[in-house]
Structures are given as structure tokens and as C-alpha cells.
Amino acid sequence: MKTIYLDHAATTATDPQVIDAMLPYFHENFGNPSSIYSLSRSTRNAIENAREILANAIGANPKEIVFTSGGSESDNFAIKGIAQALKDKGNHIITSQIEHHAVLYTCKYLEKNGYNVTYLPVDNNGIVKLEKLEKAIRPDTILITIMHANNEIGSIQPIRQIGEIAKKHGTKFHTDAVQTFGHIPVNVNDLNVDLLSVSGHKFYGPKGIGALYIRKGTKLTPLIHGGDQERRRRASTENVPGIVGFGKAVELALGIMEDEAIRQTGMRDNFIQTLLEKIPDSQLNGHPVNRLPNNINISFEGIEGESILLNLDMYGIAASTGSACSSSSLEPSHVLLSIGLTHEFAHGSVRFSLGKHTSQGELDQVAEVLPGIIQKLRAMSPRYNK
Ligand SMILES: *Cc1c(COP(=O)(O)O)cnc(C)c1O
């Protein structure tokens, strides 16, 4: 049985062309980029080539890019780096209640270390309210960090407008663009951001490689101290194969982005409509229009999302309840509670996230088996009496 993989928001398979690009950097071109012999020159060039590809993709200068170990490190670096560098200016940070844990738990950590954090609520569609954001800004606010699109419910934030507000008040602005980069246009000037996080494995690059965009003139204290790599902003011998693979993945993603966004949006809306029609007491979570092209998040009343996933797995269908990080806890997702779902609906949610290999035929198969699964689980559920 071939797996129907519908969990691309959690991770993607590394593209074979990406692997081919990486391979020579494990054995032939293995030189330490910091060394002076010619063997090292080629690895140095390969890194700078990848840096340029990413910089061009987001409208940045290559000098404004630091490679990291992934989205989590980029988020930690941006938030802790600003908090530390600007601590004489203030200790207040603004974020939202629906951020990824890499942002949320970093903010919680800072709260334990003398910083104040405002966690902005969102509306029922998962969108930050601009008036509330502006009201939350204080003279001691040093950073606003709001994600570009949510990994669970797909809602896309008005980042450009948030950036305008941040600029007006002289506050630094970071966005976690891990779910959007490679899937929809991301340009640091259009978005008005000072810092932006991306991760390779969310767009068919390797795991363990990401980047942080740092606008020129933005003071940031390093997270990792040691050597002089990455213009002294991140020590450690560069992950050369990872960086090369990252660059290749960016190239491939940009080449198909526009067409894929249109194709996936069509399949997404069709799939949502079909499921809501076929299955009673179900509802879409997240913004109906301003959402990631590949994100479908639906709640089914009266049953557990985990039971649905186990049943789908018996048909070879891989989906998620939303966040890979919360799958080990019994608490419903902080995102679903923040958009006002009752525990009843929040527990019964499933996220399907599409990818470049997803076909209409695969979605048809899911739409074929899911109504039966829901019906069976509801018949056994003491919490569903309709
Ligand atoms: C996956 C993800 C991350 C974490 O990225 P890693 O590269 O796995 O550390 C951060 N933020 C968002 C929104 C994500 O989806």
C-alpha cells in the first residue's frame, strides 16, 4: 500500500535533485570553508552561492542572511538576540497566542528572565487585530514577533501592515515565515520585516538547515559563540551539504511556486467543500480565504483527532492533528483554543497539508474513506449523541 502523505506542514521529503546537489559536499568537496587552501575555496563558494539564491528570493542582500540549524534556531536567535542586544532600551516583547512553540516557549523563557511579554489574542479566523497590536506597544517595547502563516490552521497574517505599525513606533519586527517561504511570495521589503525565519525541510530541502534574515543595521547578540563563521553572528563550522541543499531547494521551490499555489488552492477548496458536505457536524478552522494554499484543518464534533489519525493510518493515509509538538500531550492545541473552539471541537481536529506530489486522486480516496471513519468513531463515542 502506497502512503498518501498529507502532512507536508510537518516536513517534506528531500527532493532527489537536492540530494544530488548535496552529495559532492560530503566527500569530494569536504574542505573546511575557513581554511585557506583551494579545496576550501569551493566549499566557501558553494555557501556564498546558496546565500545569494536565498537573498535574491526574499529581496535581501546576501550579507543579511545567516544560516542556522533550522526554523527553531532562527526563531530563538531572532528573539533572544534582540532581547539581549536591546535590553538597555526596554524589556517588553509582543507576540500572538498562536505562534509556533519555537516562538512561544522562547518568549516564556524570557519572561522567567526579567522580560515582559504580551500575547495578543486573535479573531475567530486566527488573525491578529491591528488595533490591539498598536495599543499593546509601549515605550519599552523592543520586539514584535508575529508569524507569517500559522502551521496548524494556515491563516496568513497581515504582516505588511504589522510591519508598518512596528516601523512607526521604532520597534523591531520579526516574522516566522517557515510555513510560507517556498510556497507563497515572501519579500522582506514588501513585508516590512527586520528579521525573518525560514527552514529547509518545509520546502523539500534537508532537515537541520534554516536561515535567519537580519536587516542591515539590526543589532543581534549571537546565540552560539565560538569561531568567526557567518560574519561572527553564528559560530560553528558551516553545514556545507545542508546549505548547498537549501540553496537548491529554494531554486526548485521558486520555479514551481506560482503554479503549485494555484493547483493546491483549487484542490484545497474542493476538498474542504466535499468533506463539509459529506460529514455532518464538521467545521473548517482558520481563515476561509487568507490561508496557506496547502492547508486544510477541520474539526469533527464528538470524537478525538488522534483516533481519526489512527484509522486513517490503517488506509495508509498520513495526516496530523495540527502540531507535531503537541501530539504527545492530551491538551487540545493552543491555536484552536485561541480561535474560540470549544474543547469538544478542538479535540476532534485533523490537519491535511498538501504538497507538490499530492494528486486529486489521493484526495478523492481520503474523501471516500473519511466519512465512514467519522461515523464509526461517533457511534462509539459517549460524547456524540446525535
Ligand atoms: C516547522 C516549523 C518551525 C520549526 O522549524 P524546524 O526547522 O523544524 O526547527 C518553526 N515555525 C513554524 C511555523 C514551523 O512550521
The ligand as a MOL file (V3000), in Angstrom:
LIG
                    3D

  0  0  0     0  0            999 V3000
M  V30 BEGIN CTAB
M  V30 COUNTS 15 15 0 0 0
M  V30 BEGIN ATOM
M  V30 1 C 8.3220 23.5980 11.4170 0
M  V30 2 C 8.1820 24.9630 11.9880 0
M  V30 3 C 9.1800 25.5210 12.7980 0
M  V30 4 C 10.3970 24.7310 13.2280 0
M  V30 5 O 11.2870 24.5310 12.1770 0
M  V30 6 P 12.4470 23.4340 12.3610 0
M  V30 7 O 13.2980 23.6140 11.1530 0
M  V30 8 O 11.7580 22.1020 12.4000 0
M  V30 9 O 13.1560 23.7520 13.6260 0
M  V30 10 C 9.0200 26.8130 13.2530 0
M  V30 11 N 7.9340 27.5270 12.9280 0
M  V30 12 C 6.9550 27.0420 12.1430 0
M  V30 13 C 5.7840 27.8900 11.8140 0
M  V30 14 C 7.0350 25.7430 11.6610 0
M  V30 15 O 6.0590 25.2500 10.9090 0
M  V30 END ATOM
M  V30 BEGIN BOND
M  V30 1 1 1 2
M  V30 2 1 2 3
M  V30 3 2 2 14
M  V30 4 1 3 4
M  V30 5 2 3 10
M  V30 6 1 4 5
M  V30 7 1 5 6
M  V30 8 2 6 7
M  V30 9 1 6 8
M  V30 10 1 6 9
M  V30 11 1 10 11
M  V30 12 2 11 12
M  V30 13 1 12 13
M  V30 14 1 12 14
M  V30 15 1 14 15
M  V30 END BOND
M  V30 END CTAB
M  END
